[in-house]
Amino acid sequence: MACPVQFLCKTVRNVGLVLFYYVFSIGITFYNKWLMKGFHYPLFMTLVHLTMIFLLSTMTRHLVARWTGKPRVVLSWRVYLVKVAPTALATVLDIGLSNWSFLFITISLYTMTKSSAVLFILFFSLVFKLEEPNPYLVVVVVLISSGLFMFTFESTQFNMEGFLMVLLAAFIGGIRWTLTQILMQKAELGLQNPVDTMYHLQPLMFLCLFPLFLFNEGLGVSSSEKLFRVEHLPPLLYSLLTLSLGGALAFGLGFSEFLLVSRTSSLTLSIAGIFKEVCTLLLAAGFMGDRMSAVNWLGFAVCLSGISLHVGLKTYYSRNKGPSLRPLTSKSSELELPLLRADEDEDSPGGEDSDCGQEISLH
């Protein structure tokens, strides 16, 4: 049995990792809404974020390669275009529509509607046979759907255009995370580390989104006084700095999720995600002026109960049937970084972190 000091250290570490994840996850939501109030070019913003993520992932890969002495994976063009392109297209449409919706809807409506992505992930997981049919899934679907209806019922800040954008993003998100799960499961591709995945996805995502940007925002951005028609340098630098901040937050979010899963478990990430939704809505109501009725809050609670049931069911069946995905244990070569390397006593078979071998939950 671990001594109290070791238990306390692990508890503090896990709480720190969850808070680290919250900073990026909640931060990027409020950042996007804040930026869209004065910068009405969400697709251009997304392109800048993609560029930043690519640069940061490239730099990280280079530093990791120098530290470990092992080269990072580089896919061939054939594999890249055939197996990575569908995931890149689904991902950029999900992100682009989500960012676009902030022009029309509140953070609370966005958060609630985006939570419905669990339904679409379940659907596509069944289609691709990543999830086995289960009668309890019907209850999950009913709870989340009912909660979403109650949350949008007679909402005083409801916007149909923005709502449909987020709902479409949630649908595409179901495809995105299912394809991402398949992509990261293929051991022969070597993309289990999300930094490598981000590095390979960003260029294709940029190319997929660029034509849509030209069609919708090209003329507006080229004539914007905040960018290309700026008369003074400080406003231009401010715009570039604020846009780059979002890219750093997006990169930090991907890395913090991986860090949390690798040092705790996928269950911890799932539970942390549920409480993150609660924190986001409370912050939106307190600081952004989002108005929610008692029926809306009840709908949110019903939706969260459906998501919690889904997390519980996945945990129960994964522990009874064994992991179905490649485990991310601390012995993995993907975790050979100072921040991710565990002490020898923590890596022992009886350690608390032995649940790291659970399946990676992208739900």
C-alpha positions in Angstrom: 0.0 0.0 0.0 1.3 3.4 -0.9 2.3 5.7 2.0 0.2 8.8 2.7 2.8 11.1 1.2 2.8 9.2 -2.1 -1.0 9.2 -2.2 -1.1 12.9 -1.5 1.4 13.6 -4.2 -0.6 11.6 -6.7 -3.8 13.4 -5.7 -2.2 16.8 -6.0 -0.7 15.8 -9.4 -4.1 14.6 -10.7 -5.9 17.7 -9.6 -3.2 19.8 -11.2 -3.6 17.9 -14.5 -7.4 18.4 -14.4 -7.0 22.1 -13.7 -4.4 22.3 -16.5 -6.9 20.7 -18.9 -9.7 23.1 -17.7 -7.5 26.2 -18.4 -7.2 25.3 -22.1 -10.6 23.7 -22.6 -12.7 26.4 -21.0 -10.3 29.1 -22.0 -10.6 28.5 -25.7 -14.4 28.5 -25.6 -14.5 32.0 -23.9 -11.6 33.2 -26.1 -13.5 32.3 -29.3 -16.7 34.1 -28.1 -14.7 37.1 -26.9 -12.8 37.4 -30.2 -15.9 37.1 -32.3 -17.5 40.1 -30.7 -15.0 42.4 -32.5 -13.5 40.2 -35.2 -16.2 38.8 -37.5 -14.0 36.4 -39.6 -14.2 33.0 -37.9 -12.8 31.1 -40.8 -9.8 33.3 -41.1 -9.3 32.9 -37.3 -9.5 29.1 -37.8 -6.8 29.3 -40.5 -4.5 31.2 -38.2 -5.1 28.7 -35.5 -4.3 25.8 -37.8 -1.0 27.5 -38.8 -0.1 28.0 -35.1 -0.9 24.4 -34.2 1.3 23.2 -37.1 4.2 25.4 -36.1 4.0 24.4 -32.4 3.6 20.7 -33.2 6.6 20.8 -35.5 8.7 22.5 -32.9 7.5 19.9 -30.2 8.3 17.0 -32.5 11.8 18.4 -33.1 12.5 18.9 -29.4 11.2 15.4 -28.6 13.3 13.8 -31.3 16.4 15.6 -29.9 15.6 14.6 -26.4 14.9 10.9 -27.1 17.2 10.4 -30.0 14.4 8.8 -32.0 13.0 10.2 -35.2 9.3 11.0 -35.3 6.9 9.3 -37.7 6.5 10.8 -41.2 3.7 9.3 -43.4 4.1 8.6 -47.1 2.0 10.8 -49.5 -0.2 7.9 -50.4 -1.0 7.0 -46.8 -1.3 10.6 -46.0 -3.9 11.4 -48.6 -5.9 8.2 -48.4 -6.1 7.6 -44.6 -5.5 11.0 -43.0 -7.5 13.3 -45.5 -11.0 12.1 -44.4 -10.2 12.8 -40.8 -8.7 16.2 -41.7 -11.8 17.2 -43.6 -14.2 16.2 -40.9 -12.1 17.9 -38.2 -11.8 21.2 -40.0 -15.5 21.3 -40.8 -16.3 20.6 -37.1 -14.0 23.3 -35.9 -14.9 25.8 -38.6 -18.6 25.6 -38.0 -18.2 25.7 -34.2 -16.1 28.9 -34.4 -18.6 30.4 -37.0 -21.5 29.8 -34.6 -20.1 32.1 -32.0 -21.2 35.0 -34.2 -24.8 34.1 -33.4 -25.2 32.1 -30.2 -24.3 32.3 -26.5 -21.6 30.2 -24.8 -24.3 28.3 -22.8 -26.3 27.3 -25.9 -23.1 26.4 -27.7 -21.9 24.2 -24.8 -25.2 22.4 -24.5 -25.7 21.8 -28.2 -22.1 20.6 -28.7 -22.7 18.1 -25.9 -25.1 16.3 -28.3 -22.0 15.2 -30.2 -22.1 12.1 -27.9 -25.2 11.0 -29.8 -23.5 11.2 -33.1 -20.3 9.6 -31.8 -22.4 6.7 -30.6 -24.1 6.4 -33.9 -20.9 6.3 -36.0 -19.2 4.1 -33.4 -22.0 1.5 -34.0 -21.7 2.0 -37.8 -17.9 1.4 -37.8 -18.3 -1.3 -35.2 -16.2 0.4 -32.6 -19.0 0.1 -30.1 -21.2 -3.0 -29.5 -25.0 -2.5 -29.5 -26.4 -2.2 -26.0 -30.1 -1.6 -24.9 -28.9 1.0 -22.3 -27.7 3.2 -25.2 -31.4 3.9 -25.9 -31.7 5.4 -22.5 -28.5 7.5 -23.1 -30.0 8.8 -26.4 -33.3 9.6 -24.8 -31.8 11.5 -21.9 -29.4 13.6 -24.0 -32.0 14.4 -26.7 -34.6 15.3 -24.0 -32.1 17.5 -22.2 -31.2 19.3 -25.4 -34.9 20.0 -26.2 -35.5 21.3 -22.6 -32.5 23.5 -22.8 -33.5 25.2 -26.0 -37.2 25.3 -25.0 -38.4 28.9 -24.9 -34.8 30.1 -24.6 -34.7 33.9 -24.6 -31.3 33.9 -26.3 -32.0 31.2 -28.9 -30.7 31.8 -32.4 -31.7 29.2 -35.1 -28.9 29.9 -37.5 -26.2 29.5 -34.8 -28.0 26.5 -33.3 -28.1 24.6 -36.6 -24.4 25.4 -37.2 -23.4 23.9 -33.9 -25.8 20.9 -34.4 -24.2 20.3 -37.8 -20.7 20.6 -36.2 -21.8 18.1 -33.5 -22.9 15.7 -36.3 -19.6 16.1 -38.2 -17.8 15.9 -34.9 -19.2 12.4 -34.5 -17.6 11.4 -37.8 -14.4 13.3 -36.8 -13.8 11.6 -33.5 -14.8 8.2 -34.9 -12.2 8.6 -37.7 -9.7 10.0 -35.3 -10.1 6.9 -33.0 -9.6 4.6 -36.0 -6.6 6.7 -37.1 -4.9 6.6 -33.7 -5.6 2.8 -33.3 -3.7 1.9 -36.4 -0.3 1.0 -34.9 1.3 0.8 -38.3 0.7 4.6 -38.8 2.4 5.5 -35.6 0.0 8.4 -34.8 -0.8 7.4 -31.2 0.8 10.6 -29.9 -1.6 13.5 -30.6 1.3 15.9 -31.3 2.1 13.7 -34.3 -1.5 13.5 -35.2 -1.9 17.3 -35.1 1.3 17.7 -37.2 -0.1 15.6 -40.0 -3.7 16.9 -39.9 -3.1 20.7 -39.9 -1.8 21.1 -43.6 -4.8 19.1 -45.0 -7.2 21.0 -42.8 -5.8 24.3 -44.0 -6.2 23.3 -47.6 -9.7 22.0 -47.1 -10.9 25.2 -45.3 -9.1 27.8 -47.5 -11.6 27.7 -50.5 -14.5 28.2 -48.1 -12.7 31.1 -46.5 -12.0 32.7 -49.9 -15.7 32.4 -50.8 -17.2 33.7 -47.5 -14.6 36.0 -46.0 -11.8 36.7 -48.6 -13.1 40.1 -49.7 -14.0 41.2 -46.2 -10.6 40.2 -44.7 -8.6 41.8 -47.6 -10.5 45.1 -47.0 -10.5 44.9 -43.2 -9.0 47.9 -41.4 -7.8 45.5 -38.6 -5.6 43.5 -41.0 -4.6 44.4 -44.5 -5.9 48.0 -44.6 -4.4 48.9 -41.2 -2.9 52.4 -41.0 -0.8 51.9 -37.9 1.4 49.0 -36.8 0.2 48.5 -33.2 -3.4 47.5 -34.2 -2.1 45.0 -36.7 0.3 43.5 -34.1 -2.6 43.3 -31.6 -4.8 41.5 -34.1 -2.0 39.0 -34.9 -1.3 38.4 -31.2 -4.9 37.8 -30.3 -5.4 35.4 -33.2 -2.2 33.5 -32.4 -3.3 33.1 -28.8 -6.2 30.9 -29.9 -3.7 28.6 -31.8 -1.7 28.3 -28.6 -4.8 27.4 -26.6 -5.9 24.8 -29.2 -2.5 23.2 -29.1 -2.4 23.3 -25.3 -5.9 21.7 -25.2 -4.7 18.7 -27.3 -1.6 18.2 -25.2 -3.4 18.6 -21.9 -5.9 16.0 -22.8 -3.1 13.5 -23.7 -1.3 14.4 -20.5 -4.4 13.8 -18.4 -5.2 10.5 -20.0 -1.6 9.2 -20.0 -1.0 10.0 -16.3 -4.5 9.1 -15.0 -7.0 7.3 -17.2 -9.6 7.9 -19.9 -12.3 7.7 -17.2 -10.7 10.7 -15.4 -10.8 12.7 -18.7 -14.5 11.8 -19.3 -15.5 12.7 -15.7 -13.5 15.9 -15.9 -15.3 16.7 -19.2 -18.7 16.5 -17.5 -17.7 18.8 -14.7 -16.1 21.1 -17.3 -19.5 21.6 -18.9 -21.0 22.6 -15.6 -18.1 25.1 -15.0 -18.5 26.6 -18.4 -22.2 27.2 -18.0 -21.8 28.7 -14.5 -19.0 31.0 -15.8 -21.1 32.0 -18.9 -24.1 32.9 -16.7 -21.9 34.8 -14.2 -19.5 36.7 -16.5 -21.1 36.7 -20.0 -24.7 37.5 -19.0 -26.1 34.2 -20.5 -29.7 33.9 -19.2 -31.1 30.4 -18.4 -34.5 29.5 -17.0 -35.3 26.7 -14.6 -36.4 24.5 -17.5 -33.1 25.2 -19.3 -31.1 24.2 -16.2 -33.2 21.1 -15.8 -32.5 20.2 -19.4 -28.8 20.6 -18.8 -29.0 18.3 -15.8 -30.9 15.7 -17.8 -28.3 15.8 -20.6 -25.5 15.5 -18.2 -27.1 12.4 -16.6 -27.2 10.8 -20.1 -23.5 11.6 -20.7 -22.7 10.3 -17.2 -24.6 7.1 -17.8 -22.7 6.6 -21.1 -19.3 7.1 -19.3 -20.4 4.7 -16.6 -21.4 2.0 -19.1 -18.2 2.4 -21.1 -16.2 2.0 -17.9 -18.2 -1.1 -16.8 -17.9 -2.9 -20.1 -14.3 -2.0 -20.7 -13.3 -3.4 -17.3 -15.2 -6.6 -17.9 -14.1 -7.2 -21.5 -10.6 -5.7 -21.4 -9.2 -2.8 -23.4 -10.2 -2.6 -27.0 -7.7 0.0 -28.0 -3.9 0.3 -27.8 -3.2 1.1 -24.1 -1.3 4.2 -23.2 0.8 3.0 -20.3 3.7 4.9 -18.9 6.1 2.4 -20.3 5.1 3.5 -23.8 7.7 5.0 -26.0 5.2 7.8 -26.8 5.5 9.0 -23.2 9.3 9.4 -23.1 9.2 13.0 -22.0 10.2 14.5 -18.6 6.7 15.6 -17.8 5.2 12.2 -18.7 7.8 9.8 -17.2 6.6 8.2 -14.0 8.7 7.2 -11.0 9.6 3.5 -10.9 7.3 2.9 -7.9 4.4 4.5 -9.8 4.9 2.2 -12.8 4.6 -0.9 -10.7 1.8 -3.3 -11.6 0.0 -2.5 -8.4 0.2 1.3 -8.7 -2.9 3.5 -8.9 -2.1 4.5 -12.5 -2.5 0.9 -13.8 -5.9 2.0 -15.2 -4.0 4.0 -17.8 -4.3 0.9 -20.0 -8.0 1.6 -20.4 -9.2 2.4 -23.9 -8.8 6.0 -25.1 -12.2 7.6 -24.8 -12.7 10.1 -27.5 -16.3 10.6 -26.4 
